[in-house]
Each structure stands twice: as C-alpha cells, then as structure tokens.
Amino acid sequence: MNATASIPQITLKAVVLGVVLAAVLAGANAYLGLFAGMTVSSAIPAAVISMAVLRLFATHSILENNIVQTTASAGSSVAAGVVFTVPALYLMGFWTHFDFWWVLAIAGLGGVLGVLFSVPLRRALIIERKLPFPEGVATAEVLKAGGSGAGVKYLVGAAVAGGTAKLGEIGLHLWSGTAEFARYAGSTVLYFGTNVSPALLAVGVIVGLNIGLVVFSGGALAWYVFVPLFSTFPGLDPRLAEFVATQPSALDLGYEIWSTKIRYIGVGAMLIGGVWSLIDMRHSLVDGVRSARAAAKAGGWAGVAETERDIPMTWVLFGILALVAPIFLLYNNIVDSLFVALVMALIMIAGGFLFSAVSSYMAGLVGSSNNPISGMTIATLLFASLVLLALIGPDAARGPAAALLIGGVVCCAAAVGGDNLQDLKAGYIVGATPWKQQVMLAVGALVSAMVMAPVLNLLVEAYGIGVATAAHPNPLNAPQANLMASVARGVFGDGLPWDMIAIGAGVGAAIIALDKWLEHRRSDFRVPVLAAAIGIYLPLEVTTPILIGGIVAHLIARAVRAGDDAARERAGRLGMLTGAGLIAGEALMGIVMAVPIVVFQDRDVIAIADQPFGGWPGLLVAAIILWGVYRVATRR
C-alpha cells in the first residue's frame, strides 16, 4: 500500500479548522484589500496556526496540516478576487449594498472555476517544468519543520500588538490613523504624511525593500512632482482654479489635486501596466495552454500513484459545463438578452481559463503575492466592455455592470488558480494527494465566498468605501475597485480625464522601459510597473509605511547576512510570521470594531479621547512594534 494512502488527510478536525481559518482570513484580507489595495497569502499563517491547534489532539499528521492550510489559503485568494472588482458595482451606484447571493455567485463560481481550470496544469508546471513556486516551497518547509511553539507565539503576539494598536486608533481614539503635515511654499503645496497602521508596515516587511521602494517612488512622483505642478499652475484646469479661489488649506488642495487628477494618472499607468503584463507573459500564456492540453490527454487514475492523482479530467470538464448554466443565468439577469448573456458567458469561460493558466504559471515564477491579477482583470474588463459596447450600445447602467460581473468571476478564478498551484507544490513536497487538496481548496473558496457580503456590508457601514462623505470622511480606499469602475465607466462614455490617463500611460511606458533596462543590466533591483502605478494611485500616507516596512526587512536581512543559510531562512520566516500576525490582528480588530459602530450608529461608541495629538502617538507605537519585529527576526 502506498504510504500516503494510509495517512489520514481529509479528517473532520482538518475540515472544520480549515473552513474556520478560510472564513477568518478571507474577512481579514477583505479589510486589507480595501484599505491598501493588496492582500497577503494566508498559507503560511494558516499552516502555523494549524500545527498549533492540531497538536492538541492525540493524533495528527503533516498531511492533515497540509489540508488545513490548503483550505484556509482560499481565503486570501477569494478576498483578492472580490475586493478588487465587486465594490466597483457599489461605487458606480449599481448596488446600494452587497447582496449575499450575488456576491456568493460571483466569488463562489469564480473560485471553483479557478480550481477546475488549474487542475490540468499541476503535472505540467510542478513536475515537468519544475517551476519554483516560492510560497509553496516555503509553506512545505514550515510544515516539515513541525511548527515550533515559538513560531505560534510570535504570530499570536504580533496579532495582539496589531489589534491593540488598531483599537487605540479607531476604538479609543487615542490617536488618528495618519501623521501628516502640509504647507504652502508660495503657491506650491508641500506635503508629507504616513499612516501609522502596523498592517501597512507589515506589508512592507513581507514584500521587501525592492517592492516597497517602487511603491513609494510612485507616491513620491505623484506628491512631489504632479501635486506641486498643479498647485503652482491651477489655471491648467478651470475647475481646479475655481477650487483654489476658495482659499483652501494646503492639505485640502493637495487632496483635491490627488482625487481629481493624480488618481487618473495612476489609472493610466495601471492600464498600460496591465496590457504590458499580458504582452510580457505571452510565452507563459502559450506554454500554459499547451501544457493544459498535453496534461488533459494523460487523465485517469489507472496505475497512478496516490501522490499523482488529480481530479479526473472528465469530472473537471463536467464541473466547468455545470457551472456555465448559473453563470449564464447570472448574466442574463443583468442584460436581459439570451444572446448577450451567452456571449458574456463565453468571454468569461475563455478569459477564466486563459488567465487561470497565466496566473498559475506566474505564481510558479514569482509567487501568489506578486501575481499581477489586476492586470489580467483589466484586460478582461476592457475586452468585455468593448464587446458589450458593440452588442448593447452605450448603456451606462447595464454595460459597465455587466462587464464588471465578467471581470469579477475571472478575477476570482485567476486568483484561486494561482493559489491552487502553490498549495499543490507544497503538497507535492510533503507527499499529499492532489485531488484531496483540489477538492478542499474548492470548499475553502465556497466558504470564503459566503463571508464576503456580510464583511463588505459591515465595512461599508462602519467606514465607507472609496468615496469620502460627511458620515465617512476617511473611507477605505478600495484602489483596485475604483480603478475597475473607472475603466468600465470610461469605455461606456461616462467621461474620464483622458489627458491625465494619457499622462499616466506615458509614465507607465517610461517605467516599463526603465525596468527592461535594469533587466538588460541583470540588476537585482527591478521596477514592476504595476507596483509603481498603484503607488501613484494610492495616497502618499499609505505608501510611506510600506517603504518603512521594506527598510526594516532589508535591515533584518543585513543583520543575518554574515550567518549561515539556516539563520537567514529563520530570520525571513520569523519576519514574515510576525508581519502576518500584525496584519491579521489589525484587520480582525477593524472588523470587530465595525460591529459596535454599526449597531450603535456611532463611530465614537467606545472613545475615551478625541485624538488630542493627531497621529504622532500612533507613530511612536508603530516604531515600537517595528523594533519588536526586528528583534524577533534577528535574535540568535
């Protein structure tokens, strides 16, 4: 008997723990995605928590732990697919709230399709091509290490620190979320600010100095080139000149320029970055499709070892066909045309498969956290919008919403597809059965989809999303969803500042040229265009802490560079674990605090102060937390 076949994998305790973690991590990543425009992989934190919990039982195995992390990892993937696209329907006014069944349909169907689309790629990308899948390998190493108690201690301790800091800010109101100042130098606005969020600092620790510096550079370009330019010459835009005539403060003028001008430069850079991502991945796309066709011909379990058994291709094809019907009905409900709904379903199936293949391949090269899902979604959205424009005309109500429904399903499919291959790589290393992982990832995707609508409704009522209002003056930014809404509305003629978008496209092209030059010189430092573009799009106070976290990650690496490989690996793992704990703690506290705010309809329900010193006390707290991260990661 095969050794793997005799070891329990899908057990009751593994399933229960996996789905609970999937739901919790999906909610936490939904908050982070709306706040900062990015999510972080759930696999390693889930693996560490799983090992801590399962050790409480008399019997447990590494393969049970692997099932738990596989199920739970769907949380971050589904959250990314949803928060990057679905809130755009709310921002456009098509939805007034997030309907449970609609969100479940988009996220659930997209997530399960992502699993099915990527099943044929396991053998091709993991075994034949031997792509590195960095996060999958890291997860496997954590599982094999057995999860020391210290790892769990650091994760939980960081979560408590992150949650406590968030409580001090949004609950007790001991400080504000941002430490910032702005002043006029003549007529020019000069600004600097940083968010004091431990989660944003932790994002920087996880992504590292390269990405942190690129994201901040995008923000610096926006706030130290374009904002001073437009504040010095407001006559370039009559509407801006009218605003300047009201004699606003330097801070108000800076944010007015950012919201009406700079964000659209970021949109243009992201658009050109999305198109370039597809061009740059064209060989990966072709290879992924060819590999899928070749792998499909090798379907079946006859004579196949337990560790090589995927979901049979007949089941995969049947599952895809079975999901087409509800997707078709979903689209027909919006456009009220059987033909147009059929075209939409075909676009979704084609885009979902192609971009699940691309996502899987790219996850193998750069990891799920660096996978350019937004670029693939933008391409799908543009193509779908143009097709729908030809079919139904410039219908400003139905057209953008229909295109976003296609993009939402494709985005979820691509995100889950890439995550599926990361999990399967970890399973391949530890000797798991592929089909069991594939089934449990689909289960995790469905469970995660179920919590999305309640979490989104809670967040929109407590904090607001995308647009500042009197009730929510500091809403969650939702940068990706704002971008998707802008693209969809723009194609259907709602009107966009195309001059700003064109400038952004030019900036994006220049960044691409710089990155190719660095690649030609074989530089270790690279400039991913989408990272720079999102830096332009986000407020500077969001990009600054990401850079600071990246600097801390660099200092951690330098502190252990003289040591051996084991020391470097341990430092990196502890830095990542504490960073993941900070993110989870802050995100969960944000969701927990939203409950009393919504119930009592009062943002100050437990406040004991009124932010007497602005954000500066929070900056001190953040510095102490970062010092703790550094100490934990570098201790011998």
C-alpha positions as CSV (number, residue, x, y, z in Angstrom):
1,M,0.0,0.0,0.0
2,N,1.2,3.5,-0.8
3,A,2.4,5.2,2.4
4,T,0.3,8.3,1.7
5,A,-2.8,6.3,1.2
6,S,-2.6,5.1,4.8
7,I,-2.2,8.5,6.4
8,P,-5.4,10.5,7.1
9,Q,-5.7,13.7,5.2
10,I,-9.3,14.9,5.0
11,T,-10.4,14.4,8.6
12,L,-13.2,16.1,10.5
13,K,-10.9,18.3,12.6
14,A,-8.9,19.3,9.5
15,V,-12.0,20.3,7.6
16,V,-13.5,22.2,10.5
17,L,-10.3,24.1,11.2
18,G,-9.6,24.7,7.6
19,V,-13.0,26.3,6.8
20,V,-12.9,28.4,10.0
21,L,-9.5,29.8,9.1
22,A,-10.6,30.3,5.5
23,A,-13.5,32.5,6.7
24,V,-11.4,34.4,9.2
25,L,-8.6,35.1,6.8
26,A,-11.0,36.0,4.0
27,G,-12.5,38.7,6.2
28,A,-9.1,40.0,7.3
29,N,-7.8,40.2,3.7
30,A,-11.1,41.9,2.5
31,Y,-10.3,44.7,5.0
32,L,-6.7,44.9,4.0
33,G,-7.5,44.8,0.3
34,L,-10.0,47.7,0.6
35,F,-7.6,49.6,2.9
36,A,-4.3,49.2,1.0
37,G,-5.1,47.7,-2.4
38,M,-3.3,44.4,-1.8
39,T,-3.7,41.1,0.1
40,V,-1.2,38.7,1.6
41,S,-1.0,35.0,1.2
42,S,-2.8,33.0,4.0
43,A,-1.0,29.7,3.5
44,I,1.9,30.1,6.0
45,P,0.0,31.7,8.9
46,A,-2.7,29.0,8.4
47,A,-0.1,26.3,8.5
48,V,1.4,27.6,11.7
49,I,-2.0,28.0,13.4
50,S,-3.0,24.6,12.2
51,M,0.1,22.9,13.7
52,A,-0.6,24.6,17.0
53,V,-4.2,23.5,17.1
54,L,-3.8,20.0,15.8
55,R,-1.1,19.3,18.4
56,L,-3.9,19.4,21.0
57,F,-5.3,16.2,19.5
58,A,-3.9,12.8,20.3
59,T,-3.3,12.0,16.6
60,H,-2.5,14.4,13.8
61,S,-0.2,14.3,10.7
62,I,1.6,16.7,8.4
63,L,-0.9,15.8,5.7
64,E,-3.8,17.0,7.8
65,N,-1.9,20.2,8.4
66,N,-1.5,20.5,4.6
67,I,-5.2,20.1,4.1
68,V,-5.9,22.8,6.6
69,Q,-3.5,25.3,5.0
70,T,-4.9,24.4,1.5
71,T,-8.5,25.1,2.6
72,A,-7.6,28.2,4.5
73,S,-5.4,29.7,1.8
74,A,-8.5,30.1,-0.4
75,G,-9.5,33.0,2.0
76,S,-6.9,35.4,0.7
77,S,-7.4,34.4,-2.9
78,V,-11.2,34.8,-2.9
79,A,-10.9,38.1,-0.9
80,A,-8.5,39.5,-3.6
81,G,-10.8,38.5,-6.4
82,V,-13.8,40.1,-4.7
83,V,-12.4,43.3,-3.3
84,F,-10.5,44.1,-6.5
85,T,-13.8,44.1,-8.5
86,V,-17.1,43.7,-6.7
87,P,-17.0,47.0,-4.7
88,A,-16.9,48.7,-8.1
89,L,-20.6,47.9,-8.5
90,Y,-21.2,49.7,-5.3
91,L,-19.0,52.7,-6.2
92,M,-20.9,53.0,-9.6
93,G,-24.2,53.1,-7.8
94,F,-25.4,49.9,-9.4
95,W,-25.7,48.3,-6.0
96,T,-26.7,50.1,-2.8
97,H,-25.4,47.2,-0.7
98,F,-23.7,43.9,-1.2
99,D,-26.3,41.2,-1.8
100,F,-25.3,37.9,-0.2
101,W,-26.4,35.7,-3.2
102,W,-24.9,37.9,-5.8
103,V,-21.6,38.1,-4.1
104,L,-21.7,34.4,-3.4
105,A,-22.4,33.6,-7.0
106,I,-19.5,35.8,-8.3
107,A,-17.0,34.7,-5.8
108,G,-18.1,31.1,-5.4
109,L,-18.4,30.3,-9.1
110,G,-15.2,32.1,-9.9
111,G,-13.3,30.3,-7.1
112,V,-14.5,26.8,-8.1
113,L,-13.8,27.5,-11.7
114,G,-10.3,28.7,-10.8
115,V,-9.6,25.3,-9.1
116,L,-11.0,23.4,-12.1
117,F,-9.2,25.4,-14.7
118,S,-5.9,24.9,-13.0
119,V,-6.2,21.2,-12.3
120,P,-4.6,20.1,-15.7
121,L,-1.6,22.4,-15.0
122,R,-0.3,20.6,-11.9
123,R,1.6,17.9,-13.7
124,A,2.9,20.3,-16.4
125,L,4.1,23.2,-14.1
126,I,5.1,21.4,-10.9
127,I,6.6,18.1,-12.2
128,E,7.6,18.6,-15.8
129,R,8.7,22.3,-15.7
130,K,9.7,22.3,-12.1
131,L,8.8,25.9,-11.6
132,P,10.0,27.2,-8.2
133,F,6.6,28.2,-6.6
134,P,8.4,30.1,-3.8
135,E,5.4,30.4,-1.4
136,G,4.5,26.7,-1.9
137,V,8.1,25.7,-1.1
138,A,8.1,28.0,2.0
139,T,4.8,26.5,3.2
140,A,6.2,23.0,2.8
141,E,9.3,23.9,4.8
142,V,7.1,25.2,7.6
143,L,5.0,22.0,7.6
144,K,8.1,19.8,7.6
145,A,9.7,21.8,10.4
146,G,6.8,20.8,12.5
147,G,5.9,24.3,13.7
148,S,7.8,25.2,16.8
149,G,5.8,26.7,19.7
150,A,7.9,29.8,19.3
151,G,6.5,30.4,15.8
152,V,2.9,30.3,17.1
153,K,3.9,32.5,20.0
154,Y,5.3,35.2,17.7
155,L,2.4,35.0,15.3
156,V,-0.2,35.4,18.2
157,G,1.9,38.1,19.9
158,A,2.1,40.1,16.7
159,A,-1.6,39.8,16.2
160,V,-2.3,41.1,19.7
161,A,0.1,44.0,19.1
162,G,-1.6,44.9,15.8
163,G,-5.1,44.5,17.1
164,T,-4.3,46.6,20.2
165,A,-2.8,49.4,18.1
166,K,-5.9,49.4,15.9
167,L,-8.1,49.5,19.0
168,G,-6.2,52.6,20.2
169,E,-6.8,54.3,16.9
170,I,-10.3,53.5,15.7
171,G,-11.9,52.5,19.0
172,L,-10.4,54.6,21.9
173,H,-9.4,57.5,19.6
174,L,-6.1,57.9,21.4
175,W,-4.6,59.0,18.1
176,S,-5.5,59.4,14.4
177,G,-4.6,57.0,11.7
178,T,-2.3,59.4,9.9
179,A,0.6,61.6,10.9
180,E,0.9,64.3,8.3
181,F,1.5,67.9,7.6
182,A,1.2,70.2,4.6
183,R,2.1,73.8,3.9
184,Y,2.4,76.3,1.1
185,A,5.7,77.4,-0.3
186,G,4.4,80.3,-2.3
187,S,1.5,78.8,-4.1
188,T,3.1,75.3,-4.2
189,V,1.8,72.6,-1.9
190,L,4.4,70.7,0.0
191,Y,3.2,67.6,1.9
192,F,4.4,64.6,3.8
193,G,2.4,62.0,5.7
194,T,2.5,58.4,6.9
195,N,-0.2,56.1,8.0
196,V,0.6,54.6,11.4
197,S,-1.0,51.3,10.6
198,P,1.0,48.2,11.8
199,A,-0.6,46.3,8.9
200,L,0.9,48.6,6.3
201,L,4.3,48.4,7.9
202,A,3.9,44.6,8.0
203,V,3.1,44.6,4.3
204,G,6.4,46.3,3.7
205,V,8.2,43.7,5.8
206,I,6.7,40.9,3.7
207,V,7.1,42.4,0.2
208,G,10.6,43.6,1.0
209,L,12.7,46.7,0.1
210,N,12.5,46.5,-3.7
211,I,8.7,46.5,-3.9
212,G,8.4,48.9,-1.0
213,L,10.7,51.4,-2.7
214,V,9.0,51.1,-6.0
215,V,5.5,51.6,-4.5
216,F,6.8,54.6,-2.5
217,S,8.5,56.0,-5.6
218,G,5.1,56.1,-7.4
219,G,3.7,58.0,-4.5
220,A,6.7,60.4,-4.5
221,L,6.2,61.0,-8.2
222,A,2.6,61.9,-7.5
223,W,3.0,64.1,-4.5
224,Y,6.4,65.7,-5.2
225,V,6.1,66.3,-8.9
226,F,2.4,66.3,-10.0
227,V,0.8,67.9,-6.9
228,P,3.3,70.8,-6.8
229,L,2.9,71.3,-10.5
230,F,-0.9,71.6,-10.4
231,S,-0.9,73.6,-7.2
232,T,1.6,76.1,-8.8
233,F,-0.3,76.3,-12.1
234,P,-4.0,75.8,-11.2
235,G,-5.0,77.5,-14.4
236,L,-4.3,74.3,-16.2
237,D,-7.8,73.2,-15.1
238,P,-10.6,75.7,-14.8
239,R,-12.3,73.6,-12.1
240,L,-9.2,73.4,-10.1
241,A,-8.7,77.2,-10.4
242,E,-12.2,77.7,-9.0
243,F,-11.3,75.5,-6.0
244,V,-8.1,77.5,-5.4
245,A,-10.1,80.7,-5.4
246,T,-11.9,79.4,-2.3
247,Q,-8.5,79.7,-0.5
248,P,-8.3,76.1,0.7
249,S,-5.7,74.9,3.2
250,A,-2.6,73.3,1.7
251,L,-3.8,69.9,2.9
252,D,-7.2,70.3,1.3
253,L,-5.7,71.5,-2.0
254,G,-3.3,68.6,-2.1
255,Y,-6.0,66.0,-1.6
256,E,-8.2,67.8,-4.2
257,I,-5.5,67.5,-6.8
258,W,-4.9,63.9,-5.8
259,S,-8.6,62.9,-6.1
260,T,-9.3,64.8,-9.3
261,K,-6.0,64.5,-11.2
262,I,-3.4,62.2,-9.7
263,R,-5.6,59.1,-9.3
264,Y,-6.3,59.1,-13.0
265,I,-2.6,59.3,-13.8
266,G,-2.4,56.1,-11.7
267,V,-5.2,54.6,-13.7
268,G,-3.4,55.3,-16.9
269,A,-0.2,53.7,-15.5
270,M,-2.1,50.7,-14.3
271,L,-3.8,50.3,-17.7
272,I,-0.6,50.3,-19.6
273,G,0.9,48.1,-16.9
274,G,-1.9,45.6,-17.3
275,V,-1.5,45.4,-21.1
276,W,2.2,45.1,-20.7
277,S,1.9,42.3,-18.2
278,L,-0.1,40.3,-20.8
279,I,2.5,41.0,-23.5
280,D,5.3,40.1,-21.2
281,M,3.6,36.9,-20.3
282,R,2.7,35.9,-23.8
283,H,5.1,33.0,-23.9
284,S,3.9,31.9,-20.4
285,L,0.3,32.0,-21.7
286,V,1.0,29.8,-24.7
287,D,3.1,27.4,-22.7
288,G,0.3,27.2,-20.1
289,V,-2.4,26.4,-22.6
290,R,-0.2,23.8,-24.4
291,S,0.7,22.2,-21.1
292,A,-3.0,22.0,-20.2
293,R,-3.8,20.3,-23.4
294,A,-1.0,17.8,-23.0
295,A,-1.8,17.1,-19.4
296,A,-5.5,16.5,-20.2
297,K,-4.6,13.6,-22.5
298,A,-3.0,11.9,-19.5
299,G,-6.1,11.9,-17.4
300,G,-7.3,8.9,-15.3
301,W,-6.1,7.1,-12.1
302,A,-5.3,3.7,-13.5
303,G,-1.8,2.7,-12.3
304,V,-1.3,6.2,-10.9
305,A,0.4,6.7,-7.5
306,E,-1.6,8.3,-4.7
307,T,0.6,11.3,-4.8
308,E,-0.1,11.9,-8.5
309,R,-3.9,11.6,-8.6
310,D,-5.6,14.8,-9.7
311,I,-9.4,15.3,-10.1
312,P,-10.1,13.3,-13.3
313,M,-10.4,15.4,-16.4
314,T,-13.9,14.1,-17.1
315,W,-15.0,15.5,-13.7
316,V,-13.2,18.7,-14.4
317,L,-15.0,19.2,-17.8
318,F,-18.3,18.2,-16.3
319,G,-17.8,20.7,-13.5
320,I,-17.0,23.5,-15.8
321,L,-20.0,22.8,-18.0
322,A,-22.2,22.5,-14.9
323,L,-21.1,26.0,-13.8
324,V,-21.8,27.6,-17.2
325,A,-25.5,27.4,-16.7
326,P,-25.7,29.5,-13.4
327,I,-23.2,32.0,-14.9
328,F,-25.3,32.3,-18.0
329,L,-28.4,33.0,-15.8
330,L,-26.5,35.4,-13.7
331,Y,-25.5,37.5,-16.8
332,N,-29.0,37.3,-18.4
333,N,-30.4,38.8,-15.2
334,I,-28.4,41.9,-15.9
335,V,-28.6,42.3,-19.7
336,D,-32.0,40.7,-20.2
337,S,-30.8,39.2,-23.5
338,L,-30.1,35.5,-24.0
339,F,-27.6,36.1,-26.9
340,V,-25.7,38.8,-25.0
341,A,-25.6,36.6,-21.8
342,L,-24.3,33.7,-23.9
343,V,-21.5,35.9,-25.3
344,M,-20.7,37.1,-21.8
345,A,-20.5,33.5,-20.5
346,L,-18.2,32.6,-23.4
347,I,-15.9,35.5,-22.7
348,M,-15.9,34.6,-19.0
349,I,-15.0,30.9,-19.7
350,A,-12.3,31.9,-22.2
351,G,-10.8,34.6,-20.0
352,G,-11.1,32.5,-16.9
353,F,-9.2,29.6,-18.4
354,L,-6.6,31.7,-20.1
355,F,-5.9,33.8,-17.1
356,S,-6.0,30.9,-14.6
357,A,-3.3,29.4,-16.8
358,V,-1.3,32.6,-16.8
359,S,-1.9,33.1,-13.1
360,S,-0.7,29.6,-12.3
361,Y,2.4,30.0,-14.4
362,M,3.3,33.4,-12.9
363,A,2.6,32.1,-9.4
364,G,5.2,29.5,-10.1
365,L,7.7,32.1,-11.1
366,V,7.1,35.0,-8.6
367,G,4.7,33.7,-6.0
368,S,1.0,34.4,-5.5
369,S,1.6,37.6,-3.6
370,N,3.3,39.2,-6.6
371,N,1.0,37.8,-9.2
372,P,-0.4,40.6,-11.4
373,I,-4.0,39.6,-11.0
374,S,-5.2,43.2,-11.5
375,G,-3.5,43.4,-14.9
376,M,-5.3,40.3,-16.1
377,T,-8.6,41.6,-14.8
378,I,-8.1,45.0,-16.5
379,A,-7.5,43.2,-19.8
380,T,-10.7,41.1,-19.4
381,L,-12.7,44.2,-18.4
382,L,-11.5,46.2,-21.4
383,F,-12.2,43.4,-23.8
384,A,-15.6,42.6,-22.3
385,S,-16.6,46.3,-22.2
386,L,-15.7,46.8,-25.9
387,V,-17.7,43.7,-26.9
388,L,-20.7,44.7,-24.8
389,L,-20.4,48.3,-26.2
390,A,-20.8,46.8,-29.7
391,L,-23.7,44.5,-28.6
392,I,-25.9,46.7,-26.4
393,G,-24.6,50.2,-27.1
394,P,-23.5,52.8,-24.7
395,D,-25.9,51.7,-21.9
396,A,-24.4,53.5,-18.9
397,A,-26.5,51.4,-16.5
398,R,-26.2,47.9,-17.7
399,G,-22.9,47.9,-19.7
400,P,-20.3,48.7,-17.0
401,A,-22.1,46.4,-14.5
402,A,-22.2,43.5,-17.0
403,A,-18.5,44.0,-17.8
404,L,-17.6,44.1,-14.1
405,L,-19.6,40.8,-13.5
406,I,-17.4,39.2,-16.1
407,G,-14.2,40.7,-14.6
408,G,-15.3,39.7,-11.1
409,V,-15.6,36.0,-11.9
410,V,-12.4,36.0,-14.0
411,C,-10.5,37.8,-11.2
412,C,-11.6,35.2,-8.6
413,A,-10.8,32.3,-10.9
414,A,-7.3,33.7,-11.7
415,A,-6.5,34.4,-8.0
416,V,-7.7,30.9,-6.9
417,G,-6.0,29.2,-9.8
418,G,-2.6,30.6,-8.9
419,D,-3.1,29.7,-5.2
420,N,-4.1,26.2,-6.2
421,L,-0.8,25.5,-7.8
422,Q,1.1,27.0,-4.8
423,D,-0.8,24.6,-2.5
424,L,-0.2,21.7,-4.8
425,K,3.5,22.4,-4.8
426,A,3.6,22.3,-1.0
427,G,1.6,19.1,-1.2
428,Y,3.9,17.6,-3.8
429,I,6.9,18.2,-1.4
430,V,5.2,16.7,1.7
431,G,3.6,13.7,-0.2
432,A,-0.1,14.7,-0.3
433,T,-2.8,13.5,-2.6
434,P,-3.5,16.3,-5.2
435,W,-7.3,15.6,-5.7
436,K,-7.9,15.9,-2.0
437,Q,-6.2,19.3,-2.0
438,Q,-8.1,20.4,-5.0
439,V,-11.4,19.4,-3.5
440,M,-10.7,21.2,-0.2
441,L,-9.5,24.3,-1.9
442,A,-12.9,24.5,-3.7
443,V,-14.6,24.0,-0.3
444,G,-12.4,26.8,1.1
445,A,-13.3,29.1,-1.8
446,L,-17.0,28.5,-1.3
447,V,-16.8,29.1,2.5
448,S,-14.8,32.3,1.9
449,A,-17.3,33.5,-0.7
450,M,-20.1,33.1,1.9
451,V,-18.4,35.6,4.3
452,M,-17.6,38.2,1.7
453,A,-21.0,40.0,1.5
454,P,-21.5,40.3,5.3
455,V,-18.0,41.6,5.8
456,L,-18.3,44.1,2.9
457,N,-21.6,45.4,4.2
458,L,-20.1,45.7,7.7
459,L,-17.1,47.7,6.4
460,V,-19.1,50.0,4.2
461,E,-21.5,50.9,7.0
462,A,-18.7,51.4,9.5
463,Y,-16.0,53.1,7.4
464,G,-17.3,53.8,3.9
465,I,-15.7,52.6,0.7
466,G,-13.9,54.6,-1.9
467,V,-15.7,58.0,-1.6
468,A,-15.4,60.4,1.3
469,T,-18.8,61.5,2.8
470,A,-19.8,63.5,5.9
471,A,-20.6,60.2,7.6
472,H,-17.3,58.6,6.5
473,P,-14.7,61.3,5.9
474,N,-11.8,58.7,5.8
475,P,-13.2,55.8,3.9
476,L,-11.3,52.6,2.9
477,N,-9.5,53.5,-0.3
478,A,-10.5,50.4,-2.4
479,P,-8.0,51.4,-5.1
480,Q,-8.4,48.4,-7.3
481,A,-12.2,48.6,-7.3
482,N,-12.0,52.3,-8.1
483,L,-9.8,51.5,-11.0
484,M,-12.1,48.8,-12.3
485,A,-15.1,51.2,-12.0
486,S,-13.2,53.9,-13.8
487,V,-12.3,51.6,-16.7
488,A,-15.8,50.3,-17.1
489,R,-17.4,53.7,-17.0
490,G,-14.8,55.2,-19.3
491,V,-15.4,52.7,-22.1
492,F,-19.1,53.3,-22.0
493,G,-18.6,57.0,-22.3
494,D,-19.3,58.2,-18.8
495,G,-16.4,60.6,-19.2
496,L,-12.8,60.3,-17.9
497,P,-10.0,62.9,-17.8
498,W,-8.3,61.2,-20.7
499,D,-5.5,63.7,-20.6
500,M,-4.5,62.5,-17.1
501,I,-4.9,58.9,-18.2
502,A,-2.7,59.5,-21.2
503,I,0.0,61.1,-19.0
504,G,-0.3,58.0,-16.7
505,A,0.1,55.7,-19.7
506,G,3.3,57.7,-20.7
507,V,4.6,57.3,-17.2
508,G,3.8,53.6,-17.2
509,A,5.7,53.2,-20.6
510,A,8.7,55.0,-19.1
511,I,8.7,52.7,-16.1
512,I,8.5,49.7,-18.3
513,A,11.5,51.0,-20.3
514,L,13.4,51.5,-17.1
515,D,12.6,48.0,-15.9
516,K,13.7,46.5,-19.2
517,W,17.0,48.4,-19.0
518,L,17.5,47.1,-15.4
519,E,16.8,43.6,-16.7
520,H,19.3,44.0,-19.5
521,R,21.9,45.0,-17.0
522,R,20.9,42.0,-14.9
523,S,20.3,44.2,-11.9
524,D,18.9,42.7,-8.7
525,F,16.7,45.8,-8.3
526,R,13.6,45.8,-10.6
527,V,10.7,48.3,-11.2
528,P,7.5,46.4,-11.7
529,V,5.2,48.8,-13.4
530,L,2.0,47.7,-11.6
531,A,3.7,48.3,-8.2
532,A,4.8,51.8,-9.2
533,A,1.3,52.5,-10.7
534,I,-0.5,51.6,-7.5
535,G,1.9,53.8,-5.7
536,I,0.8,56.7,-7.9
537,Y,-2.8,55.9,-7.3
538,L,-2.7,55.5,-3.5
539,P,-2.3,58.4,-1.1
540,L,1.3,59.0,-0.1
541,E,0.4,58.3,3.6
542,V,-0.4,54.7,2.5
543,T,2.8,54.1,0.5
544,T,5.2,55.6,3.1
545,P,4.7,52.8,5.8
546,I,5.1,50.2,3.1
547,L,8.6,51.6,2.3
548,I,9.4,51.8,6.1
549,G,8.5,48.1,6.5
550,G,10.6,47.3,3.4
551,I,13.6,49.1,5.0
552,V,13.1,47.0,8.2
553,A,13.1,43.8,6.1
554,H,16.3,44.9,4.5
555,L,17.9,45.6,7.9
556,I,16.8,42.2,9.1
557,A,18.5,40.6,6.0
558,R,21.7,42.6,6.6
559,A,21.8,41.6,10.3
560,V,22.0,37.9,9.5
561,R,23.8,38.0,6.2
562,A,27.1,37.0,7.8
563,G,25.4,33.9,9.3
564,D,24.6,30.6,7.6
565,D,21.7,29.8,5.3
566,A,19.6,28.4,8.2
567,A,19.9,31.7,10.1
568,R,18.8,33.7,7.0
569,E,15.9,31.4,6.5
570,R,14.9,31.6,10.1
571,A,15.0,35.4,10.1
572,G,13.0,35.6,7.0
573,R,10.4,33.2,8.3
574,L,10.1,35.0,11.7
575,G,9.8,38.4,10.0
576,M,7.1,37.0,7.7
577,L,5.2,35.4,10.6
578,T,5.3,38.5,12.8
579,G,4.2,40.6,9.8
580,A,1.4,38.2,9.0
581,G,0.4,38.4,12.7
582,L,0.3,42.2,12.6
583,I,-1.9,42.2,9.5
584,A,-4.3,39.6,10.9
585,G,-4.6,41.3,14.3
586,E,-5.2,44.8,12.8
587,A,-7.6,43.5,10.1
588,L,-9.6,41.4,12.6
589,M,-9.8,44.3,15.1
590,G,-11.0,46.5,12.3
591,I,-13.9,44.1,11.6
592,V,-14.6,43.5,15.3
593,M,-14.8,47.3,15.9
594,A,-17.1,47.7,13.0
595,V,-19.8,45.8,14.8
596,P,-20.5,48.3,17.7
597,I,-20.1,51.2,15.3
598,V,-22.8,49.8,13.1
599,V,-25.0,48.6,16.0
600,F,-24.9,52.0,17.8
601,Q,-24.5,54.1,14.6
602,D,-21.7,55.9,16.4
603,R,-18.1,56.0,15.4
604,D,-17.1,57.2,18.9
605,V,-19.0,54.5,20.8
606,I,-16.1,53.4,23.0
607,A,-13.8,56.5,22.5
608,I,-12.1,57.9,25.6
609,A,-10.3,60.8,23.9
610,D,-10.6,62.8,20.7
611,Q,-7.2,62.2,19.1
612,P,-5.5,65.0,21.1
613,F,-2.1,64.7,19.5
614,G,-3.1,63.7,15.9
615,G,-1.3,60.7,14.6
616,W,2.1,61.2,16.3
617,P,1.4,58.9,19.3
618,G,0.4,56.2,16.8
619,L,3.7,56.8,15.0
620,L,5.6,56.1,18.3
621,V,3.5,52.9,18.8
622,A,4.3,51.8,15.2
623,A,8.0,52.4,15.8
624,I,8.0,50.2,18.9
625,I,6.2,47.4,17.1
626,L,8.7,47.6,14.2
627,W,11.5,47.4,16.7
628,G,9.9,44.3,18.1
629,V,9.6,42.7,14.7
630,Y,13.3,43.4,14.1
631,R,14.3,41.9,17.5
632,V,12.3,38.8,17.0
633,A,13.6,38.2,13.5
634,T,17.3,38.7,14.3
635,R,17.6,37.1,17.7
636,R,20.0,34.2,17.7
